């Protein structure tokens, strides 16, 4: 079977790898170079314990307040456009009731047992930095730690063996000596891992080429030939690509591209930033939770990531928001020094669905197209699990129990 994968980010690359390992031939088509955007501009965290969807009861009031702050961790650009209004109302609706809990439960079920998959990648010859030192959520304020959404879902975490340990006062500083006396405490998740995202996507690309995949770069899809409930071909830059099956895994661009196939998915871009500074001696990755800044100690540098901008499809840099990310460590680390040279920030567009959930499954009535998108901030965490579920669906027509909750058909107009 020949499969055309549209999109060369983490989801497209891991899916293409899984497909080819299970016997398919693969052509992967990307609008740019593979591994750019959010697949490179992220913290590299593999954190199923922290994979609750963004919309939830605890975010409504903070987001309303943050909308008036130019350097706040979340920014929503209001617009009278009907599609924007509908999207934002859907996200508001998903912040009420049990939607977040159901989404978190589905994410945990999909990713259950997938942490060792990254070791399998290394064993297959991929070369990238991978650490297994756990995740620390650090808090300056007691009320913020006591009110963290994850503590509402202790039963789900326990079911998957992902319970945290609470570290208060000197206990958290004994665990991470760089933390200042201003830090009240933290939650430590021992099983979480992290990697160097740039090295990871490069290693996936290289291994795919070695396995015989055709990778076509700088080829944005501009046409889809659809007839009688099937995709017959897709085209880019005058070249036509045909396959038995198709996978649409174009990240934040999945929304507009889905319209080429007759169904417009409510997936919009959520911009995030990262700044690489000089290496710093942290024990493991740390979330500066009150400031919503992720800190990853890589061999080559210290990576700071943050913000969520729902403001359109652009990768422009807002320096005010970057400066807020660079300021955040001062309150948490006792010996933090600002970068000696001005760092170069980067931005990436995360694919955010209208209800905050993943979007995996057949698109409308098309029998040979599967969508894999909507991962938001969890593309690295859920990439391998998504790849396995999509491969089961594409090659064997088997539906992972969790994937039924992610079907595009839950959205109006995609049935």
VOGU-3710 file (C-alpha; in Angstrom, 3 decimals, decimal comma):
1> xxxxxxxxxx> 0,000/0,000/0,000  1,246/3,471/-0,867  0,418/6,294/1,548  0,819/10,029/0,941  1,472/11,916/4,181  0,772/15,658/3,996  2,871/17,493/6,571  6,453/17,095/7,783  6,196/18,099/11,425  6,457/15,742/14,393
11> xxxxxxxxxx> 3,082/14,103/13,673  3,722/13,649/9,945  7,268/12,352/10,481  6,378/9,876/13,233  3,363/8,662/11,257  5,392/8,195/8,083  7,991/6,266/10,095  5,390/3,968/11,652  3,712/3,363/8,295  6,942/2,428/6,570
21> xxxxxxxxxx> 8,015/0,183/9,449  4,747/-1,717/9,062  5,175/-2,321/5,354  3,706/0,663/3,554  5,553/2,750/1,001  5,394/6,451/1,827  5,610/9,805/0,117  5,768/12,692/2,588  4,994/16,159/1,214  5,718/19,302/3,212
31> xxxxxxxxxx> 5,066/22,949/2,386  8,484/23,892/3,780  11,488/21,991/5,056  10,493/19,195/7,405  10,643/19,789/11,133  10,166/23,550/11,110  7,679/25,642/13,071  6,182/24,225/16,241  7,967/20,896/15,730  11,263/22,673/16,347
41> xxxxxxxxxx> 10,044/25,615/18,440  8,892/23,678/21,504  10,200/22,572/24,875  10,738/18,951/23,812  8,663/17,650/26,699  7,247/14,113/26,761  4,715/14,641/29,522  1,536/12,539/29,455  0,876/13,570/33,070  0,612/17,205/31,942
51> xxxxxxxxxx> -1,413/16,602/28,769  -4,790/17,938/29,888  -6,376/20,022/27,087  -5,968/23,777/27,428  -9,679/24,726/27,761  -10,845/24,045/31,298  -12,663/25,571/34,269  -9,488/27,058/35,739  -8,537/29,077/32,632  -11,657/31,201/32,055
61> xxxxxxxxxx> -11,054/33,963/34,617  -7,253/34,151/34,078  -7,659/34,393/30,296  -10,176/37,236/30,649  -7,674/39,098/32,849  -4,725/38,300/30,586  -6,483/39,748/27,546  -5,757/43,195/28,978  -2,050/42,469/29,563  0,304/42,707/26,545
71> xxxxxxxxxx> 2,874/40,382/28,154  0,440/37,808/29,560  1,033/34,079/28,882  -2,223/33,781/26,905  -3,458/36,245/24,303  -6,659/36,038/22,257  -7,187/38,442/19,374  -10,893/39,157/19,101  -12,430/39,373/15,639  -15,931/39,771/14,214
81> xxxxxxxxxx> -15,278/37,079/11,608  -17,901/34,334/12,042  -15,352/31,508/11,973  -13,303/33,205/14,715  -16,347/33,893/16,884  -17,544/30,306/16,481  -14,088/28,951/17,347  -13,767/31,073/20,492  -17,290/30,215/21,634  -16,480/26,535/21,166
91> xxxxxxxxxx> -13,348/26,910/23,290  -15,394/28,687/25,950  -17,927/25,872/25,909  -15,118/23,330/26,250  -13,915/25,178/29,361  -17,143/24,313/31,150  -18,381/21,032/32,524  -16,465/17,788/32,037  -14,946/18,419/28,585  -11,397/18,895/29,882
101> xxxxxxxxxx> -11,581/15,772/32,048  -12,840/13,659/29,131  -10,133/15,065/26,867  -7,405/14,379/29,431  -8,691/10,858/29,947  -8,603/10,252/26,179  -5,081/11,684/25,866  -3,834/9,436/28,659  -5,501/6,399/27,092  -3,977/7,141/23,684
111> xxxxxxxxxx> -0,489/7,703/25,076  -0,572/4,864/27,616  2,656/2,879/27,363  4,215/5,126/24,735  7,062/6,575/26,832  9,399/3,663/25,899  8,757/4,228/22,165  11,444/6,908/22,192  13,954/4,274/23,310  12,870/2,198/20,325
121> xxxxxxxxxx> 13,674/5,138/18,052  17,187/5,293/19,515  17,589/1,538/19,166  16,664/1,855/15,480  19,613/4,145/14,888  18,143/7,607/15,408  20,487/9,994/17,190  18,951/12,651/19,447  19,245/13,810/23,047  16,768/12,070/25,362
131> xxxxxxxxxx> 16,541/12,500/29,144  14,444/10,647/31,738  14,738/12,882/34,802  11,083/13,758/35,348  9,076/16,987/35,355  8,939/19,587/38,122  6,081/22,096/38,292  7,373/24,952/40,470  5,079/27,480/42,204  5,722/30,810/43,869
141> xxxxxxxxxx> 2,218/31,008/45,349  0,585/28,362/47,538  -2,852/29,109/46,105  -1,609/28,478/42,573  -0,159/25,110/43,541  -3,263/24,111/45,501  -5,508/25,114/42,597  -3,596/23,472/39,746  -5,972/21,679/37,401  -3,982/18,444/37,432
151> xxxxxxxxxx> -4,803/17,876/41,107  -8,478/17,646/40,119  -7,568/14,598/38,071  -5,531/12,624/40,594  -7,662/9,557/39,934  -6,772/9,626/36,221  -3,081/10,116/36,984  -3,154/7,240/39,494  -4,872/4,971/36,989  -1,935/5,449/34,624
161> xxxxxxxxxx> 0,783/5,350/37,278  1,644/9,040/36,878  1,004/10,414/40,372  3,147/13,380/41,442  5,067/13,931/44,653  4,443/17,242/46,428  7,615/19,051/47,516  7,130/22,016/49,871  9,670/24,596/51,043  13,187/23,224/51,519
171> xxxxxxxxxx> 12,151/19,890/50,022  11,707/21,443/46,595  15,013/23,327/46,939  16,799/20,158/47,987  15,462/18,545/44,847  16,480/21,512/42,647  19,149/23,631/44,401  18,848/26,453/41,846  15,348/27,329/43,078  15,111/30,485/45,143
181> xxxxxxxxxx> 13,582/30,966/48,577  10,611/32,628/46,853  9,453/29,253/45,505  6,723/27,866/47,748  6,771/24,325/46,417  6,383/22,020/43,467  4,870/18,874/42,020  7,359/16,301/40,762  6,339/13,732/38,130  9,152/11,148/38,015
191> xxxxxxxxxx> 8,233/9,292/34,806  8,157/12,249/32,398  10,953/12,694/29,848  12,305/15,301/27,455  14,334/15,499/24,265  16,002/17,976/21,950  13,215/18,688/19,427  15,570/19,904/16,689  17,668/16,752/16,905  14,558/14,582/17,068
201> xxxxxxxxxx> 12,956/15,829/13,844  16,305/15,704/12,023  16,794/12,109/13,152  13,300/11,134/11,976  13,888/12,712/8,551  17,243/10,968/8,154  15,859/7,559/9,167  12,885/7,902/6,811  15,238/8,508/3,885  17,278/5,461/4,910
211> xxxxxxxxxx> 14,092/3,362/4,976  13,161/4,419/1,447  10,545/7,106/2,018  10,198/9,809/-0,611  10,318/13,221/1,080  9,225/16,205/-0,991  9,928/19,592/0,589  8,904/23,164/-0,277  5,748/21,824/-1,905  2,561/23,352/-0,437
221> xxxxxxxxxx> -0,527/21,364/-1,413  -2,758/23,571/-3,571  -5,287/21,119/-5,037  -7,043/17,886/-4,142  -8,864/15,685/-6,640  -11,815/14,137/-4,792  -14,495/11,974/-6,407  -16,964/9,299/-5,297  -15,971/9,485/-1,642  -12,245/9,073/-2,235
231> xxxxxxxxxx> -9,168/11,215/-2,684  -7,677/10,428/-6,081  -4,644/12,725/-5,877  -3,187/15,893/-4,388  -1,051/18,451/-6,182  1,697/20,894/-5,258  3,691/23,204/-7,513  2,344/21,454/-10,587  3,321/17,977/-9,402  0,658/15,366/-8,655
241> xxxxxxxxxx> 0,905/12,777/-5,871  -1,245/9,657/-5,861  -1,666/6,994/-3,219  -3,973/4,300/-1,922  -4,422/6,237/1,336  -3,720/9,797/2,497  -2,873/11,255/5,899  -3,448/14,948/6,553  -1,001/15,917/9,320  -0,242/19,538/8,483
251> xxxxxxxxxx> -0,283/20,964/12,007  -1,774/24,451/12,239  -2,295/24,434/8,465  -4,644/21,431/8,700  -7,673/23,723/9,025  -7,333/25,551/5,705  -5,987/22,472/3,901  -8,966/20,371/4,975  -11,135/22,721/2,910  -9,461/21,392/-0,244
261> xxxxxxxxxx> -11,073/18,031/0,531  -14,554/19,489/1,008  -14,598/19,760/4,813  -13,255/22,673/6,859  -11,933/21,588/10,240  -12,036/24,130/13,109  -8,291/24,085/13,729  -6,508/27,392/14,287  -2,980/28,437/15,110  -1,829/28,945/18,695
271> xxxxxxxxxx> 1,523/30,711/18,530  4,239/29,901/21,025  7,758/31,271/21,475  11,076/29,792/22,461  14,366/31,437/23,372  17,661/29,556/23,660  20,156/30,941/26,177  23,410/29,720/27,694  23,404/26,303/29,411  22,317/26,244/33,031
281> xxxxxxxxxx> 22,768/23,502/35,588  19,208/22,411/36,248  18,559/18,844/37,327  15,581/18,429/35,006  12,899/20,324/33,093  10,946/22,832/35,149  7,639/24,564/34,544  7,654/28,036/36,094  3,994/27,474/36,671  2,804/30,865/37,922
291> xxxxxxxxxx> 4,392/32,452/34,813  3,577/29,558/32,436  7,161/29,295/31,166  8,722/25,911/30,340  12,455/25,524/30,988  14,418/22,699/29,351  18,105/22,065/30,152  19,598/20,704/26,929  23,231/19,823/26,342  23,653/22,677/23,873
301> xxxxxxxxxx> 21,650/25,359/25,698  18,849/26,203/28,078  15,529/26,528/26,273  12,756/28,799/27,558  9,297/28,391/26,015  5,996/30,076/26,624  2,852/31,948/25,571  -0,251/30,937/23,689  -1,426/33,445/21,089  -4,686/32,770/19,281
311> xxxxxxxxxx> -4,185/35,567/16,808  -3,916/34,223/13,269  -1,434/32,488/10,995  1,875/34,264/11,345  5,229/33,577/12,964  6,029/37,229/13,699  7,868/37,913/16,950  6,261/40,045/19,656  9,264/41,222/21,681  7,093/42,242/24,636
321> xxxxxxxxxx> 6,068/38,620/25,087  9,612/37,369/24,577  10,862/39,766/27,259  8,247/38,379/29,659  9,607/34,865/29,076  13,178/36,032/29,739  12,123/37,817/32,964  10,285/34,871/34,443  13,297/32,867/35,762  14,408/35,759/38,006
331> xxxxxxxxxx> 11,663/34,952/40,498  12,371/31,221/40,548  16,163/30,783/40,284  18,468/32,184/42,965  21,453/32,805/40,700  19,742/33,592/37,409  21,626/36,011/35,166  20,097/37,561/32,047  21,644/36,403/28,747  24,970/38,127/28,017
341> xxxxxxxxxx> 24,061/38,503/24,361  20,644/39,206/22,913  19,100/35,794/22,123  17,259/35,168/18,890  13,641/34,196/19,669  11,623/31,862/17,482  7,904/31,354/17,050  5,894/28,314/16,027  2,228/27,685/15,280  0,566/24,954/17,315
351> xxxxxxxxxx> -2,600/23,320/15,911  -5,467/24,100/18,299  -8,900/22,571/17,765  -12,110/24,342/18,713  -12,691/22,112/21,751  -9,025/21,631/22,670  -9,038/17,938/21,729  -6,992/15,989/19,231  -8,424/15,491/15,736  -7,701/11,969/14,521
361> xxxxxxxxxx> -9,776/9,883/12,130  -11,541/9,857/8,755  -12,530/13,206/7,295  -16,220/13,331/6,445  -17,309/10,620/4,021  -13,850/10,182/2,503  -12,833/6,565/2,828  -9,111/6,898/2,172  -8,128/10,061/4,076  -7,230/10,173/7,771
371> xxxxxxxxxx> -6,574/13,382/9,695  -3,954/13,616/12,456  -3,854/17,075/14,017  -5,041/19,278/16,880  -2,195/18,294/19,226  -1,687/21,801/20,584  1,245/21,647/23,008  1,422/17,837/23,027  2,818/16,974/19,597  6,014/15,445/20,986
381> xxxxxxxxxx> 4,212/13,780/23,897  1,523/12,131/21,755  3,325/11,901/18,403  4,382/8,221/18,576  1,009/7,166/20,021  -0,799/9,073/17,277  1,447/7,483/14,658  0,590/3,993/15,869  -3,136/4,716/16,035  -3,181/6,284/12,559
391> xxxxxxxxxx> -1,188/3,377/11,116  -3,665/0,905/12,612  -6,495/2,847/10,996  -4,823/3,337/7,609  -3,317/-0,112/7,104  -5,650/-2,356/9,080  -8,884/-0,359/9,509  -8,636/-0,859/13,280  -9,707/1,939/15,600  -7,813/2,514/18,843
401> xxxxxxxxxx> -10,441/2,844/21,627  -9,305/6,388/22,482  -9,310/7,556/18,863  -13,083/7,285/18,499  -13,285/10,303/20,841  -11,033/12,284/18,502  -12,945/11,716/15,244  -13,443/14,860/13,109  -17,117/13,954/12,831  -17,703/15,544/16,263
411> xxxxx> -17,522/18,920/14,521  -20,463/20,277/12,598  -19,803/20,148/8,856  -17,288/17,297/9,135  -19,734/14,413/9,264
//
